[in-house]
């Protein structure tokens, strides 16, 4: 576990390689996986603004290299170059827009649309460059996707088969191997 809601260390985590699972457990012990973060992710940005308790834990999902940067040191750098705060704000607002879109898909979308939104968010990697992070390859099991969406693995399998039949994804060739074939079509499905 790299970071947890106990707030024992006020730091930012920067994923250099591998991936971090962002998850929480509710009072009844049910585990909720919010997302998997790949290279170039920086979390939790809220640590730059306030020393609030974290609502998620951050765990390496595979062999990963993660930098731990003390939030106070990063704030000192940002205060020394105030124009950099603008980039932090842009990133935070971009992530908020993705979260709102994902929440909308979760609340009113079909299972297929919810799955598509999750895959698009993972592929785009919560960053501002506008280019995909993972180049189509999402290393995630069907059980992981099921946990992220609160669905059964069988339901995820059925929906992935439908997305495959539409020519949007490919899977197979090993555990945790899912490739997004047509990101633009997957995005259009989310927005429909």
C-alpha positions as CSV (number, residue, x, y, z in Angstrom):
1,X,0.0,0.0,0.0
2,X,1.5,3.3,-1.1
3,X,-0.9,5.8,0.3
4,X,-4.0,5.5,2.5
5,X,-6.8,7.5,4.0
6,X,-5.0,7.5,7.4
7,X,-3.2,10.6,6.1
8,X,0.1,9.6,7.8
9,X,2.2,11.2,5.1
10,X,1.2,14.3,3.1
11,X,2.7,13.4,-0.3
12,X,2.0,13.1,-4.0
13,X,2.5,9.9,-5.8
14,X,3.9,10.0,-9.4
15,X,3.6,6.8,-11.4
16,X,6.7,6.2,-13.4
17,X,5.9,2.7,-14.6
18,X,3.4,0.1,-13.9
19,X,0.0,1.1,-12.4
20,X,-1.6,2.1,-9.2
21,X,-5.0,0.9,-8.1
22,X,-7.2,3.5,-6.5
23,X,-9.7,1.8,-4.2
24,X,-11.8,2.1,-1.1
25,X,-13.7,-0.3,1.2
26,X,-17.1,0.6,2.7
27,X,-18.3,0.0,6.2
28,X,-19.6,-3.5,5.2
29,X,-16.3,-4.5,3.7
30,X,-17.3,-4.2,0.1
31,X,-14.3,-3.1,-2.0
32,X,-14.7,-0.5,-4.7
33,X,-12.0,0.1,-7.3
34,X,-12.2,3.6,-8.6
35,X,-9.5,3.4,-11.2
36,X,-6.1,2.2,-12.3
37,X,-3.5,4.9,-12.9
38,X,-0.7,4.4,-15.3
39,X,2.6,6.2,-16.1
40,X,2.6,10.0,-15.8
41,X,-0.2,10.1,-13.3
42,X,0.2,12.4,-10.2
43,X,-2.2,11.8,-7.3
44,X,-3.8,13.0,-5.1
45,X,-3.7,16.6,-6.2
46,X,-5.9,17.6,-3.3
47,X,-2.8,17.3,-1.1
48,X,-1.4,20.5,-2.7
49,X,-4.4,22.5,-1.4
50,X,-5.3,21.0,1.9
51,X,-4.2,18.3,4.4
52,X,-7.5,16.5,4.2
53,X,-8.0,12.8,4.9
54,X,-7.9,10.7,1.8
55,X,-10.9,8.7,0.8
56,X,-9.0,6.1,-1.2
57,X,-6.0,3.8,-0.8
58,X,-3.3,3.6,-3.5
59,X,-1.8,0.1,-4.2
60,X,0.6,-1.1,-6.8
61,X,-1.4,-3.2,-9.2
62,X,1.7,-4.8,-10.8
63,X,5.4,-4.2,-10.6
64,X,5.6,-0.4,-10.5
65,X,7.9,2.5,-9.9
66,X,6.2,5.2,-8.0
67,X,7.9,8.4,-6.8
68,X,6.8,9.8,-3.4
69,X,7.1,13.6,-3.4
70,X,6.4,15.5,-0.1
71,X,3.5,17.9,-0.8
72,X,5.2,20.7,1.1
73,X,8.3,20.5,-1.2
74,X,6.0,20.5,-4.3
75,X,4.1,23.5,-2.9
76,X,7.3,25.3,-2.4
77,X,8.3,24.7,-6.1
78,X,4.8,25.8,-7.3
79,X,4.9,29.0,-5.1
80,X,8.3,29.8,-6.6
81,X,6.9,29.6,-10.1
82,X,3.2,30.7,-9.8
83,X,2.5,30.0,-13.5
84,X,2.8,26.3,-12.7
85,X,-0.2,26.5,-10.4
86,X,-2.2,27.2,-13.5
87,X,-1.2,23.8,-14.9
88,X,-2.2,22.1,-11.7
89,X,-5.6,23.9,-11.9
90,X,-6.0,22.8,-15.6
91,X,-5.2,19.2,-14.6
92,X,-7.6,19.3,-11.7
93,X,-10.4,20.7,-13.9
94,X,-9.7,18.2,-16.6
95,X,-10.0,15.4,-14.1
96,X,-13.2,16.9,-12.7
97,X,-14.7,16.9,-16.3
98,X,-13.8,13.3,-16.8
99,X,-15.2,12.4,-13.4
100,X,-18.5,14.2,-14.1
101,X,-18.7,12.4,-17.5
102,X,-18.0,9.1,-16.0
103,X,-20.6,9.7,-13.2
104,X,-23.2,10.6,-15.8
105,X,-22.4,7.4,-17.7
106,X,-22.6,5.4,-14.5
107,X,-26.0,6.9,-13.5
108,X,-27.9,7.0,-16.7
109,X,-25.9,4.9,-19.2
110,X,-26.3,1.3,-20.2
111,X,-23.8,-1.2,-19.0
112,X,-22.1,-1.0,-22.4
113,X,-21.8,2.7,-22.1
114,X,-20.5,2.5,-18.5
115,X,-17.8,0.0,-19.6
116,X,-16.9,2.1,-22.6
117,X,-16.5,5.2,-20.4
118,X,-14.3,3.3,-18.0
119,X,-12.1,2.1,-20.9
120,X,-11.9,5.6,-22.4
121,X,-10.9,7.1,-19.1
122,X,-8.2,4.5,-18.6
123,X,-6.8,4.9,-22.1
124,X,-6.7,8.7,-22.0
125,X,-5.0,8.5,-18.6
126,X,-6.3,11.6,-16.9
127,X,-3.7,13.8,-18.5
128,X,-4.0,16.9,-20.6
129,X,-1.9,16.0,-23.7
130,X,-4.9,14.7,-25.5
131,X,-3.0,11.6,-26.6
132,X,-3.5,8.1,-25.2
133,X,-1.2,6.9,-22.4
134,X,-1.4,3.2,-22.9
135,X,-1.4,3.1,-26.7
136,X,-4.5,0.9,-26.7
137,X,-3.3,-1.8,-24.2
138,X,-5.2,-1.9,-21.0
139,X,-3.7,-4.4,-18.6
140,X,-6.7,-5.2,-16.5
141,X,-8.6,-8.4,-15.8
142,X,-12.3,-8.9,-16.2
143,X,-12.6,-9.2,-12.5
144,X,-10.9,-5.8,-12.1
145,X,-13.3,-4.2,-14.5
146,X,-16.2,-5.9,-12.7
147,X,-15.0,-4.4,-9.4
148,X,-14.7,-1.0,-10.9
149,X,-18.2,-1.1,-12.3
150,X,-19.9,-3.0,-9.5
151,X,-20.9,-5.8,-11.9
152,X,-20.3,-9.5,-12.2
153,X,-17.3,-10.8,-14.2
154,X,-19.8,-12.7,-16.4
155,X,-21.6,-9.4,-17.3
156,X,-18.3,-7.8,-18.1
157,X,-17.4,-10.7,-20.3
158,X,-20.7,-10.4,-22.2
159,X,-20.2,-6.7,-22.7
160,X,-16.6,-7.0,-23.8
161,X,-17.8,-9.6,-26.4
162,X,-20.3,-7.1,-27.7
163,X,-17.6,-4.4,-27.9
164,X,-15.3,-6.9,-29.7
165,X,-18.1,-7.7,-32.2
166,X,-18.4,-4.0,-32.9
167,X,-14.7,-3.9,-33.6
168,X,-13.9,-1.6,-30.7
169,X,-11.7,-3.8,-28.6
170,X,-9.7,-7.1,-28.7
171,X,-8.9,-9.3,-25.8
172,X,-7.2,-12.6,-25.2
173,X,-3.6,-13.6,-25.6
174,X,-3.0,-13.7,-21.9
175,X,-4.3,-12.6,-18.6
176,X,-5.1,-8.9,-18.3
177,X,-4.7,-8.2,-22.0
178,X,-7.3,-5.9,-23.5
179,X,-6.6,-3.7,-26.5
180,X,-8.7,-0.7,-27.5
181,X,-8.9,-0.9,-31.3
182,X,-11.0,2.2,-32.1
183,X,-10.8,4.8,-29.4
184,X,-12.8,7.4,-31.3
185,X,-15.7,5.0,-31.8
186,X,-15.5,4.1,-28.2
187,X,-15.7,7.8,-27.2
188,X,-18.7,8.2,-29.5
189,X,-20.4,5.3,-27.8
190,X,-19.9,7.0,-24.4
191,X,-21.3,10.3,-25.7
192,X,-24.3,8.8,-27.4
